[in-house]
């Protein structure tokens, strides 16, 4: 049993949720687990089972809007980490990120054992230089590092995504009947389905007799208000992450792009209609281990570019998806006989996706 372990996952909330199985494996073999997260991932880290403490630092080589590199800032985080006296550290990254700058700081903080996935020669920075199949789903990629470090999930843990329980009571926020959640916001514009399409889907779902809840962060309140047709519940800016998890858990399906709430929906076991722009591979980033229908042209010209803003006029990978495609996909994943006969979407190139 390791006394004190550190897990580093420095980017957005969705990335942190996908690290959950790895964190639980580390927790099963440690007396205490700390997660070092960025500002966008801190709240997600606090929701992960097995986490005892969350530290925050905006990592200049990871964060999408990084601060300038300052010696006093680096010295402060090194001192913070040194004071925790960690026995082991795992640096979790995506395939395009290097763990070595963080490993250097951990060495400066006196961490005696460090593991990471790295294609670059690490010199004395890593004790474990792990190699993986880069097409693994992100959750399995992270878990494979934990396992290579000697950590194992406890008996009965299947390795699915999960959140800390209990979740808040949201009865006062949501309809009592079954409802569908629309989450129109995304972390980058290239992954966004047009707001007017979300609005059309909202109207079609309401016309089909389904209750609809529209969710979003405080910064997305104008967007959720534009999407929520008369009769829908607009929760834009009215939930924290734990409340959002509870809202998603009670939904019969969630319609969302490739962004954090898609992985939060997977963590609470809710089926997902995934409006997935192929700028990153769906094999790595699609919702994990829940019934999912993937919508969007996965062979579009933007495929694997990691673009944050669509480089092609008209956003063709997602503009091909119609509101009716989304409604059919919701019927498919909800599996509710009250919907009547179902059919796969056509214009949106609907495809089943479940693990």
N, C-alpha and C positions, 0 to 999 in steps of 0.2 A: 504494500500500500504506500503510495506516494503521499507525503504530508501536504504540500501546497503546490498546486498546478495552475499554470496560466494558459489560457487559450486566447489567441489574438485573431479577431476577425474585424477588419477595419473599415468596411464600406457600408452599404445600405441595409435597411431592415430585412429585405428579402434574403440577402446573402447570409445574414445572421440566423434567420429561421432555418435556412438550409444547413447550417452548421450544427443544428440541434442534436442529431444523433451522435455526432462526434463528441459534443460536449457531455452528453449523458454517459458515453463510454469512459471519458476521462473522469467524470464524477464517480463512477462505479469503482475506480481504482485510486481515488484520492480522498484525503480527509477534507480538503477545501479546494474549491475551484473559483478562480477569478477570470472574468472575460474582459479583455481590453477591446473596446469598440470605438467607432467614430461617432460624431454627433447624430448622424442619421440612423445609427444602429443601436444606440444605447437602450432605448425603450424596448426594442425587440430582445436584446440580451437579457434584460430584467425579466422577460416572460419565459425564458428557457428553463425547463426543469434541470436541476443539478447545479445551478449557478448560485454561489454564495455572495459574490461581490461583482459589481461592474465598475470598471474604470473607463474614463473617456479621454481620448486624445484625437485631434484632427490630424491624421497622418499625411504629411505633405506629398508623398509619392503614391497615395491611394485616393484621397478625397477628390471628388469631382470639382470642387471649388476651393482649392487648398490655400491656406495662409502661406506667406513667405516663410522660408526656412530661417529660423532664428536660433542662435546658439543658446540663449537663455531658455527658450521653450524646450529644446532638446535636452538640455541639462536638467530641467525640471522633471521631465517624464522619466529620464534615467534615474534620478533620485527617488521618484515615486515608486518605480518598479524595484529598485534596490531595497527600499524599506520593507517590501513585502516578503523578501527572502524566499522566492520561489525555488522549488527543487527541479521542476521541469516546465518547459514551455513548448507549445505547439503553435506555429504560425500558419494560419489557414489563409490561402489565397486562391483566386481564380487563375485560370491558365495563363492569362496575359499579364499577371502581376508577379513581381519578384519579392520573395520573402527575405532577401539578404539584407536590405537596409534595416529592417526591424531586428533581424538576428544580430546585427552589429550592436544596436542599442541594448539588446538583452544581454549580450556579452559584457558590455560596459556596465550594466547593472548587476553583474555578478551571477547571472543565471547559469548554473553549471551544466545543464543539459537542454539542448534545443533541437526540435525536429521540424521539418518542413518539406514540402514538395518543391523541388528546384531542378530546373534544366541547366542552370549555371553552376560552374565549379564554386563551391562555398568556402574552400580553404578551411580555416579553423572555426568558421561561424556556425556550422551545423554538426551535431553529433549523429543525426539521422537525416540523410538526403534520400527522400522517398521518390520513387518514379511510379507514374500511373498511366493508364489508358486515358488520354485526354477527352475521349467521348463519354466517359462515365457521367451519369447524373451528378450534379454538384454535391448533393447530400452524400452520395456514395464515395465521391472523391475525397471529401473531408474525413469521412468515417474510415476510409482505408489508411489514412495517415495515423489516426488514433490507434488503429489496430496494429500498424507497423511499429508504433511506439510501445506496444505491450498492453494497451487498454482494450477492454472488451465490454460490449453492452451486457447488462445484467440479464439473468434468465427471464424469459418472458417478454423482453423488449424486442420488438420486431424491426426496429430501425426506421419507423415512420417518423414524420415530423410531429411535434407535440408542443403544447404550451403548458405553463404552470397553472394548476387548479387550486381553488375554485376561481371561475371568472365572475366578473361583476353581474349583478342583476340588471337586465336591460328591458324588463317588461314594460316600463313606462316609455320606452323609446320606439318599440316596434309593434306591428300588428299582431294580434293574437292568432290569426289564421296563417297558413303557410305563405311565405313571401319569397320573392326573388330579389337579390341585391345587385344593383348596378354600381360599379365603382369606376367612374370615367377618368380619373386622374392617373397620370403616370409620372415617373421620375424624369423622363426625357421625352421630347416631342416626337421622336421617331417611332415610339411605341404606342402612340395615342390613336385610337379610333375616333373619327370626327364626333364632336359633341352633338351635332344635329342628328347623327345616326343613333347615338345613345337615346336622344329624345324620342326618335321614331320607335325604337325598340321598347322604350318605356310605355308609349301610347299603345302599341300592339299588345304588350303583356297585360296592361290594364283592361284592354278590350276583350282579351281572352279570359278575363275573370281572375287574374292573378294579382295579388297584392305586390307592390313594388317599393323597395327601400333604396334610396340613393345615398351613397356614403362618400366621404372625402375629408381631407384635412382642412384646417381653418383657412389655409391659403387657397383652397379650391372651392370656397363657398359660392362664388359667382358661377363656377362651372356646374356644381350640383344643382343650383337653382335653375339654371338653363335647361338641364336634363330632365328634372323632375316634372313630368306632366301633371295636370290637375288630378288629384286622387292619389298620387305617390307621396311617400314620406321622405322628406329631405333632411338627412342627418349631416349634411356638410358642416364641418367644424364643431360638431356636437359630441364627438366621442374621442377619448384617448385610445391608445392601442389596445389596452385590455378590454375596453368596452366594445371596440370594433371587433375584436375576436369573438366576443359573446354574440354580437349581432350576426356575424358571419356563420357562427355555429348553428344558429337557429334557422338559417335560410335553407330553402330547398335547392338553391343553386346560386352561384356568384358569377356575374359577367364582368370580366376584368382583363386588362392588358398584362403584359409581362412586367409586373411591378410587385412591390412588397405584399400588398393584400392578397395577391394570388397565392403566395406561399403561406400567408397566414390562414387563408381558407383551407389549404391542404393540411395545415397543422391542427385544425379543428375538425377535419374530416368531411368538409362540405364539397360537393361536386363543383367543378369549375368549367365555364365556357371561356376559353382562353383566346383573346384577340391578340395573336402572337406575331409580331413583326420579326422576320427572320434575321435581323441584324446580329443576333447571337443564336447558336444552335438550340433548337427545341429539345434535342436529345439531352442536353445538359441542364436546361433551364425551365422546361415545362413543369407545371404543378406536379408534385411528387406523390405518387401512391394514392391518388383519389381519382374517381371517374372524371374524365376530362374530354371535352371536344375542342380540338385545336382549329381555329379559324384564321384565315390569312394565307396568302400565297407564299409557301415556304421555299419556292424556287425563284423568287423575285430577284431583281438585279442587286438589291441591297444585302443579299444573303452574306452573312459572316463578316460584314464590314465593321460592326460595332459602332455604326454611326449613331450619334445622338439626335441629329436633325436630319430628316429625310433628304437625301441628295437628288431625288428624282421628282419631277413635277407630278402633282396629284396624289402623292403617297400611294402608289399602286398596290403595294403589298396588302394594305388594309382597306383601301377604298373599294376593293373588289367585294368586300363583305357587306351584305345588305342587312337591314333590320330584321327582315323575315328569316334570314339565315340564322341570326342569333336566337330568335324565338324557337325555331326548329331545334337548334342545339340545346336550348334550355329544356325543351320537352324530352330530348334524348337523355340528358344526364339526370334529370329529375326522376325519370322512371315512374311517373305518376299516371295511372290509368285515366284520371279525370281530364288529362290533356287530349285523349283520343289518339288516333293513329299518328305515328311519327315518320319523318323522312329526313334523310341527310340533306344538309345545305348544298347548294349548287354554286351560285355566284361566289360564295365565300370559300369554296374549296374545303368544306368541312371534312375533318378526319378524326376518328376516335384516337384518343391518346390516354392510356392508363398504364400504371406500373403496379 
